[in-house]
Amino acid sequence: MKTYLQEILRRKDLLFYLVKSGLKAEHRNSYLGYFWWLLDPLLNVMVYYFLVVIILQRGGENYPVFLVIGLVVWRWISSAVNSSAKSILRYSSIINQVYLPKSIFPLSFTISQMFNFLFGLIVIAMFLAIYGIMPDWHIVYLPVLVVITMIFLMAVGFILAYVTVFVRDIDNILTYVTRLFFYASPIIWRGGRLPPEYSIFVDLNPVAIIVTAYRDILMRQITPDFMSLGIITAISIVAVVITLYHYSKNEHKIIKAL
């Protein structure tokens, strides 16, 4: 395990290259280029605002701010999960030619999507300014929450990237799983509107807990639920350690499966 971690550190230049190339490739052939990092969350907000407020006549006070925070955080989570799951398969040609720690590939996609999220924070700041919401001292919790989200996504990415190599159907199933988490989390709806018998979908849903924490800090100016966040972090760290150990012992199986 120690040797494996040292090998990852020795390949930090490759990790940097993978993150940089991933960011460049995302909108390589588009006319607007990196402007899509800002435009994409804005268009998402417009679509769901039209659906919820105009069509369904729901929403509530400061709903656009509520919506943009949920969609920007969800975009980071969903894109990181989906891209990490396919990361090892995507670089199978390189893996078959040169020995590389396989966990470096899902890690690179998780980091790449984090940079996209940072651009999304600019869009959130615009909405906060438009609606006159000024974050207070609770904003100091934001970097901590970003780190917690990163650890959570690393754990999910490592697991899915490994399993997808052996069970290719995971990639297809993941589409429906992420859709389920989208509607089971308060991304476009407020959690308090669920019937009591369905509140477990928010109380035990890590995506819901993380999204709500961002709103607590940026929109409501209150301290997020660090007990739940701490549980998510602890479980994620354990999952990362176990998964990396599994990678170090079974990487030869990945090469055979590819």
C-alpha positions in Angstrom: 0.0 0.0 0.0 2.8 2.4 0.9 4.7 1.6 -2.3 1.5 2.1 -4.3 0.9 5.6 -2.8 4.5 6.5 -3.4 4.1 5.5 -7.1 1.0 7.8 -7.3 3.1 10.7 -5.9 5.8 9.9 -8.4 3.3 10.2 -11.2 2.0 13.6 -10.1 3.1 15.1 -13.4 1.0 12.7 -15.3 -1.9 13.5 -13.0 -1.5 17.2 -13.7 -1.4 16.4 -17.5 -4.5 14.3 -17.3 -6.4 17.0 -15.4 -5.2 19.7 -17.8 -6.0 17.7 -21.0 -9.4 16.7 -19.6 -10.3 20.3 -19.1 -9.2 21.3 -22.6 -10.9 18.3 -24.2 -14.3 19.1 -22.6 -15.2 21.9 -25.0 -12.4 21.5 -27.5 -14.7 21.6 -30.6 -17.2 24.2 -29.4 -17.3 27.8 -30.6 -17.8 29.2 -27.1 -15.0 27.1 -25.5 -14.6 27.6 -21.8 -17.5 30.0 -21.7 -19.7 26.9 -21.4 -18.4 26.4 -17.9 -20.5 29.5 -17.0 -23.2 29.1 -19.6 -24.1 25.5 -18.8 -25.3 26.2 -15.2 -27.2 29.3 -16.4 -29.1 27.4 -19.0 -29.9 24.6 -16.6 -31.3 27.2 -14.2 -33.5 28.7 -16.9 -34.9 25.3 -17.9 -35.8 24.2 -14.4 -37.1 27.6 -13.5 -39.4 27.5 -16.4 -40.6 24.0 -15.5 -41.1 24.6 -11.7 -42.1 28.2 -11.5 -43.8 29.0 -14.8 -45.4 25.6 -15.6 -46.0 24.1 -12.1 -46.4 27.4 -10.3 -44.1 26.4 -7.5 -40.8 27.5 -6.1 -41.0 30.0 -3.3 -38.8 32.9 -2.1 -35.4 33.2 -3.7 -36.0 30.0 -5.6 -33.6 30.9 -8.4 -30.7 31.1 -5.8 -31.9 27.8 -4.3 -32.0 26.3 -7.8 -28.6 27.5 -9.0 -26.8 26.2 -5.9 -28.4 22.8 -6.2 -27.7 22.5 -9.9 -24.1 23.6 -9.8 -23.3 21.2 -6.9 -25.2 18.4 -8.7 -23.4 19.1 -11.9 -20.1 18.5 -10.1 -21.3 15.3 -8.4 -22.9 13.7 -11.5 -20.2 14.6 -14.0 -17.4 13.4 -11.6 -19.2 10.1 -11.0 -20.0 9.4 -14.6 -16.6 10.4 -16.0 -14.7 8.6 -13.2 -16.6 5.4 -13.8 -15.4 5.3 -17.4 -11.9 6.6 -16.8 -9.9 3.4 -16.8 -11.7 2.1 -19.9 -11.1 5.4 -21.6 -7.3 5.1 -21.2 -7.1 1.4 -21.8 -4.7 1.8 -24.7 -2.2 3.6 -22.5 -2.6 1.2 -19.6 -1.9 -1.8 -21.8 1.5 -0.3 -22.9 2.9 1.3 -19.8 2.6 0.5 -16.1 0.7 3.3 -14.3 -1.3 3.3 -11.0 -4.8 2.7 -12.3 -6.4 4.8 -9.6 -4.8 7.9 -11.0 -7.3 8.0 -13.8 -10.5 8.3 -11.8 -8.7 10.7 -9.5 -7.8 13.0 -12.5 -11.5 13.2 -13.6 -12.6 14.0 -10.1 -10.1 16.9 -9.9 -11.1 18.1 -13.4 -14.7 18.4 -12.4 -13.8 20.2 -9.3 -12.3 23.0 -11.4 -15.6 23.1 -13.3 -17.4 23.5 -10.0 -15.2 26.4 -9.1 -16.4 28.2 -12.2 -19.9 27.4 -11.2 -19.3 29.3 -8.0 -19.0 32.4 -10.1 -22.5 31.8 -11.4 -23.8 31.3 -7.8 -22.1 34.5 -6.7 -23.9 36.3 -9.6 -27.3 35.1 -8.4 -26.5 35.9 -4.7 -25.7 39.5 -5.8 -28.8 39.8 -7.9 -31.1 38.7 -5.1 -29.2 40.7 -2.4 -28.0 37.7 -0.4 -24.6 38.4 1.1 -22.8 35.4 2.7 -21.6 36.1 6.2 -18.8 34.5 8.2 -20.2 31.0 7.5 -18.4 31.3 4.2 -15.3 30.1 5.9 -16.9 26.6 5.9 -17.0 26.5 2.1 -13.4 25.2 1.6 -14.0 22.5 4.2 -17.2 21.5 2.4 -15.4 21.4 -1.0 -12.8 19.1 0.5 -15.5 16.8 2.0 -17.3 16.7 -1.4 -13.9 15.9 -3.0 -13.2 13.0 -0.7 -16.7 11.6 -1.2 -16.4 11.8 -5.0 -12.9 10.2 -4.8 -14.4 7.2 -2.9 -17.3 6.8 -5.4 -15.0 7.3 -8.4 -12.4 4.7 -7.3 -15.0 2.1 -6.7 -17.0 2.6 -9.9 -13.8 2.9 -12.1 -12.7 -0.5 -10.8 -16.0 -2.3 -11.0 -16.8 -0.9 -14.5 -13.7 -2.6 -15.9 -15.2 -6.0 -15.0 -18.9 -5.2 -15.3 -19.3 -3.0 -18.3 -23.1 -2.8 -17.8 -22.4 -0.5 -14.8 -21.9 2.4 -17.3 -25.5 1.9 -18.6 -27.0 1.4 -15.1 -25.3 4.5 -13.8 -27.5 6.7 -16.0 -30.6 5.6 -14.1 -28.9 5.6 -10.7 -27.8 9.2 -11.1 -31.3 10.1 -12.3 -32.7 8.5 -9.2 -30.4 10.5 -6.9 -31.3 13.7 -8.8 -35.0 13.3 -8.0 -34.4 11.9 -4.5 -32.4 14.9 -3.5 -33.5 18.5 -3.0 -31.9 19.7 -6.2 -35.0 21.4 -7.8 -37.5 20.9 -4.9 -37.3 21.9 -1.3 -36.8 19.0 1.1 -39.5 20.1 3.6 -42.2 19.4 0.9 -41.7 15.7 1.0 -44.3 13.6 3.0 -42.9 12.4 6.3 -42.7 8.8 5.2 -40.3 9.8 2.4 -38.0 12.0 4.5 -35.5 9.2 4.8 -34.5 9.9 1.2 -33.1 13.2 2.4 -32.0 12.3 5.9 -29.8 9.3 4.7 -28.9 10.6 1.2 -25.3 11.8 1.0 -26.1 13.9 -2.1 -29.0 15.6 -0.3 -26.8 16.3 2.8 -24.0 17.8 0.7 -26.3 20.0 -1.4 -28.1 21.2 1.7 -24.8 22.1 3.3 -23.9 24.3 0.4 -27.2 26.1 0.7 -26.8 26.5 4.4 -23.4 28.3 3.9 -24.1 30.4 0.8 -27.9 31.1 1.1 -29.1 30.6 4.6 -26.0 31.8 6.5 -26.2 29.0 9.0 -23.8 26.3 10.1 -24.3 23.1 8.1 -24.9 19.7 9.6 -21.3 18.7 10.4 -22.4 15.5 12.2 -23.8 14.1 9.0 -21.0 15.5 6.9 -18.5 14.0 9.3 -20.1 10.6 8.9 -19.9 10.9 5.1 -16.3 12.0 5.3 -15.3 9.1 7.7 -17.0 6.5 5.5 -15.5 8.0 2.3 -12.0 8.0 3.8 -12.4 4.3 4.8 -13.7 3.5 1.3 -10.7 5.3 -0.3 -8.2 3.5 1.8 -9.7 0.1 1.2 -10.2 0.7 -2.5 -6.6 1.9 -3.0 -5.4 -1.2 -1.1 -7.5 -3.3 -3.5 -6.1 -1.5 -6.5 -2.5 -2.1 -5.3 -3.2 -5.9 -5.0 -5.3 -6.4 -8.1 -4.1 -4.1 -10.8 -2.9 -7.1 -12.8 -6.5 -8.2 -13.0 -7.4 -4.8 -14.5 -4.9 -5.3 -17.3 -6.2 -8.8 -18.1 -9.8 -7.5 -18.2 -8.9 -4.7 -20.6 
